[in-house]
Amino acid sequence: MFGLIAATALLAATGVLADPGDATGPLAARTAVLAAADAPSPPDAAGPLRVFTDCPSCDASNLDYLRTHVTFVDHVRDPAVADVHLFLTSQTNGAGGNEITMTFIGRGRFAGLDDTLRFTERASDTDDASRHAAARTMALGLTRYAAHTTAAPRLSIGYEAEAAGPAPHGPDHWHDWVFNTYASAYLSGESLTRSLSVKFYQSAGQIRAAHKFGVKVGGSYQEDRYTLSDGSHLRSIARNPTASMRYVWSLGEHWSTMVQGTAAASTYDNVKLEYGGGPALECDLFRYSESTRRQLRLDYTTDVRHMRYFEETIYDQTQEFLSSQALAVTLESAEVWGTSGLALQAQHYFRDIRQNHLKASGSVSLRLAEGLSLDLGASGERVRDQLSLPRASATDQEILLQRRELATEYQYSLSVGVSYTFGSIYNNVVNPRFGTKS
């Protein structure tokens, strides 16, 4: 399985599985495309525009919104029968929102007619505002194609002019700083069990083209209580406070450098307190401006930290200084044929190269044929760096409740999924009655 995943990912990296070229077009903020129902329709052998919307990160409700608000096209289930393949990707921006990229790829009679439009979702936007912007941008991008179909006589384009000209962009009193606070609590129980989970974090960051800075503090608390068959009670607690900071410098379209620092504690990992950090260097063999579609990153990281443990470790330590280095290769690709990812990482401690950790993971989601898709995932790790393991053996309760790290030489996971859909090619109607889509 690793071989198939790696081969597919490398084909994407070398351009063997590449998308058609993009041509960036402007997005008018107040342009609306409307389909008028009462205009006559001249005969046209080409027929209505067929559109396949490809959005790996969209949920069903977002796709339903697009289908019910962009009505001058036929929405189809399979890209093989589409006139336009609409590919949506997103990337987080500095203000905590998202930049959405819509790539319109012409197929069949529109082959070679491609375009790209973008719009920005603010962090404060409601779901309805984001969906409205997506539908408006989608309609705007499809107009050039629909103009050559039977829908053309029933299309009209409107523009809302500014009464006194464009408003000037006011000063940003926050200077690109964004702050975010999150807190949650979850309580559940029944006659013999009770569970409490609390999470909190506070983050602050500034993202600009030349650099980005971020700091985050938070933690989690998990408590479980059980009443056993003999009437006794069992209480299990896990705590995990964390703090982190990083500063990244942009060095052009392919290079970046970073310094980072962390502090944390974990009852699961037998870590009473750890703190440290170090520099890092990254090279993206593709351009960073292409990151929504493809990335091939090489990352080198060094780290020095001090460790204090709750219990004496298997190496007879209650505290120690550790220094390490790590090299990672990450490939991510999102194309019209599917998505793929491959990650390789190697890390070791300087004091003993035998204390190391190797990890490989990959995933592929392929659209094999009409209505047929295949999802594959796999990961494997060789573990030789469990330096914080307590010398004392774990109790049965700690093992069953997963409250303590256990000694292991490897970890692995495998996943496979197949989906096949057949029938009508059209996907225009949305019927939400009784909460189902079919």
C-alpha positions in Angstrom: 0.0 0.0 0.0 2.9 2.4 0.8 4.2 1.7 -2.7 0.9 2.7 -4.4 0.6 5.8 -2.3 4.2 6.9 -2.8 4.0 6.3 -6.6 0.8 8.3 -7.0 2.1 11.1 -4.9 5.4 11.3 -6.8 3.6 11.3 -10.1 1.7 14.4 -8.9 5.0 16.0 -7.8 6.7 15.4 -11.2 3.8 16.8 -13.2 2.7 13.5 -14.8 -0.7 14.0 -13.1 -1.1 17.7 -13.6 -4.0 20.0 -14.0 -4.5 22.4 -17.0 -2.9 25.8 -16.7 -4.7 28.5 -14.7 -5.4 32.0 -15.9 -6.2 34.4 -13.0 -9.1 36.7 -13.5 -10.4 39.6 -11.4 -13.3 39.3 -9.0 -15.8 42.2 -8.9 -17.0 42.6 -5.4 -20.5 43.7 -6.3 -21.2 41.8 -9.5 -24.2 39.4 -9.6 -25.2 37.0 -12.2 -29.0 36.4 -12.4 -31.0 33.8 -14.4 -34.2 35.3 -15.7 -36.9 32.6 -16.2 -39.2 34.4 -18.7 -36.9 35.1 -21.7 -37.3 32.9 -24.7 -34.8 30.1 -25.3 -33.4 29.7 -28.8 -32.5 26.3 -29.9 -28.9 25.4 -29.2 -27.4 22.0 -29.9 -24.8 22.5 -27.2 -27.4 22.2 -24.4 -27.2 23.5 -20.8 -23.8 24.0 -19.2 -22.9 20.9 -17.1 -20.8 21.6 -14.0 -19.1 19.3 -11.6 -18.2 20.9 -8.3 -15.1 19.4 -6.6 -14.6 20.6 -3.0 -12.8 18.1 -0.7 -13.3 20.3 2.3 -17.0 21.2 1.7 -19.8 19.6 3.7 -23.0 18.5 2.1 -24.9 21.6 3.2 -22.5 24.0 1.5 -22.7 22.0 -1.8 -26.5 22.1 -1.5 -26.4 25.8 -1.1 -24.4 26.2 -4.3 -26.8 23.9 -6.3 -29.9 25.8 -5.1 -28.4 29.3 -5.7 -26.6 28.8 -9.0 -29.5 27.5 -11.1 -28.6 28.4 -14.7 -26.4 25.3 -15.1 -26.9 21.6 -14.7 -25.0 20.2 -11.7 -23.7 16.7 -12.4 -22.2 14.0 -10.2 -19.4 12.9 -12.4 -16.6 15.0 -13.9 -16.5 12.8 -17.0 -19.7 14.3 -18.3 -19.1 17.9 -17.2 -18.4 20.9 -19.4 -16.7 22.6 -16.5 -14.8 21.1 -13.6 -15.0 23.5 -10.7 -12.2 22.9 -8.2 -12.3 24.7 -4.8 -9.4 25.0 -2.3 -8.9 27.1 0.8 -6.0 28.5 2.7 -6.0 30.3 6.1 -5.0 33.9 6.0 -3.4 36.2 8.5 -6.7 37.6 9.9 -7.9 34.1 10.8 -10.2 33.8 7.8 -9.8 31.9 4.6 -8.8 32.7 1.0 -11.0 30.5 -1.2 -9.7 29.7 -4.7 -12.1 28.6 -7.4 -10.4 27.0 -10.4 -12.6 26.6 -13.5 -11.3 24.0 -15.9 -13.0 23.7 -19.3 -13.7 20.2 -20.6 -15.0 18.9 -23.9 -16.3 21.8 -26.0 -14.7 24.2 -23.5 -11.3 22.4 -23.3 -8.5 25.0 -22.8 -10.8 27.7 -21.5 -9.7 27.9 -17.8 -9.9 30.6 -15.2 -9.3 31.2 -11.5 -11.2 33.5 -9.1 -10.6 34.1 -5.4 -12.5 35.6 -2.6 -11.9 36.0 1.1 -13.9 34.8 4.1 -13.4 36.8 7.2 -13.2 35.1 10.6 -16.2 37.1 11.7 -18.4 36.1 8.6 -21.4 34.0 9.3 -22.0 30.8 7.3 -24.7 32.5 5.3 -22.3 35.3 4.3 -19.6 32.9 3.3 -22.0 30.8 1.2 -23.4 33.9 -0.5 -19.9 35.0 -1.5 -19.1 31.5 -2.8 -22.3 31.3 -4.9 -21.8 34.8 -6.3 -18.2 34.0 -7.3 -19.2 30.7 -8.7 -21.9 32.3 -10.8 -19.5 35.0 -12.0 -16.9 32.5 -13.1 -19.4 30.3 -15.0 -20.9 33.2 -17.0 -18.2 33.0 -19.7 -19.1 29.4 -20.3 -22.9 29.8 -20.0 -22.8 32.6 -22.6 -22.3 29.9 -25.2 -25.2 27.7 -24.1 -29.0 27.8 -24.3 -29.0 29.7 -21.0 -27.4 32.8 -22.6 -30.6 34.6 -23.6 -31.9 34.3 -20.0 -28.8 35.7 -18.3 -28.4 39.3 -17.2 -25.5 41.0 -15.5 -25.9 43.8 -13.0 -23.4 46.1 -11.3 -24.1 48.2 -8.2 -21.9 51.3 -8.5 -20.6 53.1 -5.4 -22.5 56.3 -4.8 -19.4 58.4 -4.0 -16.6 56.2 -5.3 -14.8 53.5 -3.5 -14.3 54.0 0.2 -10.7 54.3 1.2 -9.2 51.5 3.2 -8.9 52.8 6.7 -6.0 52.3 9.0 -5.6 48.9 10.8 -5.4 49.8 14.5 -4.6 46.2 15.2 -1.6 46.1 12.8 -2.6 42.6 11.5 -2.7 41.1 15.0 -5.4 38.5 15.6 -6.4 37.1 19.0 -8.5 34.0 19.6 -9.9 32.5 22.8 -11.4 29.0 23.0 -13.0 27.2 26.0 -15.1 24.2 26.2 -16.5 21.8 28.8 -18.2 18.5 28.3 -19.9 16.4 31.0 -21.6 13.0 30.5 -22.6 10.3 32.9 -24.9 7.4 33.8 -25.5 5.3 36.9 -22.0 3.9 37.2 -19.8 6.2 35.2 -19.1 9.9 34.8 -16.8 11.8 32.5 -15.6 15.4 32.5 -13.5 17.1 29.8 -12.3 20.7 29.8 -10.3 22.4 27.1 -8.9 26.0 26.9 -6.5 27.9 24.7 -5.6 31.5 24.0 -3.6 32.5 20.9 -2.2 35.6 19.4 -0.6 36.0 16.0 0.4 38.4 13.3 0.8 37.2 9.7 2.3 39.3 6.9 4.0 38.5 3.7 7.5 39.0 5.1 7.0 37.2 8.4 4.5 35.6 10.8 4.5 35.3 14.6 2.3 33.2 16.8 2.0 32.4 20.5 -0.4 30.0 22.1 -1.2 28.8 25.6 -3.8 26.3 26.7 -4.4 22.9 28.0 -6.8 20.0 28.6 -8.2 18.2 31.7 -9.9 14.8 31.5 -11.5 13.1 34.5 -13.3 9.8 34.5 -15.1 8.1 37.5 -16.3 4.5 37.6 -18.2 2.5 40.2 -16.9 -1.1 40.2 -18.7 -4.4 40.8 -17.6 -4.5 44.5 -18.9 -1.0 45.1 -15.5 0.7 45.1 -14.8 3.8 43.1 -12.1 4.4 40.5 -11.0 7.9 39.5 -8.7 8.6 36.6 -7.3 12.1 35.7 -5.2 13.3 32.7 -3.7 16.8 32.5 -1.9 18.4 29.5 -1.0 22.1 29.8 1.0 23.6 26.8 2.5 26.8 25.6 4.3 27.5 22.3 5.8 30.3 20.3 7.2 30.6 16.8 8.5 33.3 14.5 8.8 32.6 10.7 10.8 34.7 8.2 9.9 34.6 4.5 13.0 34.2 2.2 11.4 34.3 -1.2 9.1 31.9 -3.0 10.9 28.7 -2.0 12.7 29.3 1.4 11.7 30.1 5.0 13.4 30.0 8.4 11.9 29.8 11.8 12.7 29.9 15.5 10.3 28.2 17.9 9.9 27.4 21.6 7.6 25.2 23.6 6.8 24.4 27.2 4.5 21.6 28.3 3.6 18.9 30.9 1.7 15.6 30.4 0.6 13.0 32.9 0.3 10.5 30.1 3.9 11.0 29.0 5.4 11.1 32.5 6.5 14.7 31.9 6.3 17.1 34.9 7.7 20.0 32.9 9.6 20.3 29.6 10.8 23.5 27.9 13.0 24.3 25.0 13.2 25.2 21.3 15.5 25.8 18.4 15.8 27.0 14.8 14.4 25.5 11.6 14.9 25.8 7.8 12.3 25.0 5.1 12.5 24.7 1.3 9.4 24.3 -0.8 10.4 22.9 -4.3 7.1 24.3 -5.6 6.3 28.0 -5.1 4.6 29.0 -1.9 2.0 30.8 -4.0 0.9 27.4 -5.3 0.3 26.0 -1.8 -3.4 25.6 -2.2 -2.8 23.0 -4.9 0.6 21.5 -4.3 3.5 21.5 -1.9 6.8 19.6 -1.6 8.5 20.8 1.5 11.9 19.9 3.0 12.1 20.8 6.7 15.2 20.6 8.9 14.7 21.3 12.7 17.0 21.3 15.7 15.9 21.4 19.3 17.4 21.7 22.8 15.2 21.2 25.8 15.2 20.4 29.6 13.0 17.6 30.9 11.7 16.9 34.4 9.7 13.7 35.0 7.1 12.6 37.5 8.7 9.2 38.0 12.2 7.9 37.4 12.6 6.8 33.8 13.9 3.5 32.4 17.2 5.4 31.9 17.4 6.3 35.6 16.6 9.9 35.0 14.4 12.3 36.9 15.6 15.3 34.9 17.9 15.9 31.9 18.9 18.1 28.9 18.2 16.7 25.5 19.3 17.9 22.0 18.0 16.5 18.7 17.6 17.1 15.0 14.9 16.1 12.6 14.4 16.1 8.8 11.0 15.9 7.2 9.8 15.6 3.6 6.1 16.4 3.0 4.3 16.2 -0.3 0.7 17.4 -0.7 -1.2 17.6 -3.9 -4.8 18.5 -4.8 -5.8 17.8 -8.4 -8.9 17.2 -10.4 -8.2 13.4 -10.3 -8.1 13.4 -6.5 -5.8 14.3 -3.6 -2.6 12.8 -2.3 -0.2 13.2 0.5 3.1 11.7 1.6 5.2 12.5 4.6 8.6 11.1 5.7 10.3 12.1 9.0 13.5 11.1 10.7 14.6 12.3 14.2 17.4 11.4 16.6 19.1 12.6 19.7 22.6 13.8 19.4 23.9 11.9 22.5 23.0 8.5 20.9 21.9 8.2 17.3 20.3 4.8 18.2 17.7 6.8 20.1 15.7 7.8 17.1 12.2 7.9 15.5 11.3 7.1 11.9 7.8 7.8 10.5 6.2 7.4 7.1 2.6 8.2 6.2 0.6 8.6 3.1 -3.0 9.0 1.8 -4.5 9.0 -1.6 -8.1 9.7 -2.7 -8.6 8.8 -6.4 -11.5 9.2 -8.7 -10.9 6.1 -10.8 -13.9 6.1 -13.2 -17.5 7.4 -13.5 -18.9 7.2 -9.9 -16.0 5.1 -8.6 -13.6 6.5 -6.0 -10.9 4.8 -3.9 -9.4 6.1 -0.6 -6.2 4.7 0.8 -4.3 5.6 3.9 -1.3 4.1 5.8 1.2 5.1 8.4 4.1 3.4 10.1 6.6 4.3 12.8 9.7 2.8 14.2 10.0 3.9 17.8 13.4 4.1 19.6 13.1 7.3 21.5 10.7 6.7 24.5 13.0 8.4 26.9 10.3 9.5 29.4 8.9 6.0 30.1 8.6 5.4 33.8 10.7 2.6 35.3 7.7 1.2 37.2 5.3 -0.9 35.2 1.9 0.5 34.3 -1.1 -0.7 36.3 -4.0 -2.5 34.6 -6.2 0.5 35.2 -3.7 2.8 33.5 -3.5 0.4 30.5 -7.2 0.0 30.1 -8.0 3.7 30.5 -5.0 4.7 28.3 -3.7 7.1 30.9 0.0 6.2 30.4 2.4 5.8 27.6 3.3 2.1 27.0 6.6 0.8 25.7 6.5 -0.2 22.0 8.9 -0.6 19.1 6.5 0.3 16.4 3.1 1.9 15.5 1.0 1.5 12.4 -2.4 2.2 10.9 -4.1 1.2 7.6 -7.3 2.4 6.0 -9.2 1.7 2.8 -12.5 2.9 1.4 -14.4 2.4 -1.8 -17.4 4.4 -3.0 -19.4 3.7 -6.1 -22.4 5.8 -7.3 -24.4 5.3 -10.5 -27.7 6.4 -12.0 -28.8 9.9 -13.2 -25.9 12.2 -14.0 -27.8 15.3 -12.7 -27.6 16.6 -9.2 -29.7 19.8 -9.3 -32.5 19.1 -6.8 -32.2 19.5 -3.0 -34.9 17.9 -0.8 -34.2 18.2 2.9 -37.4 16.6 4.3 -36.9 14.3 7.3 -33.3 15.4 7.3 -32.1 13.1 4.5 -30.6 13.9 1.1 -32.2 10.9 -0.7 
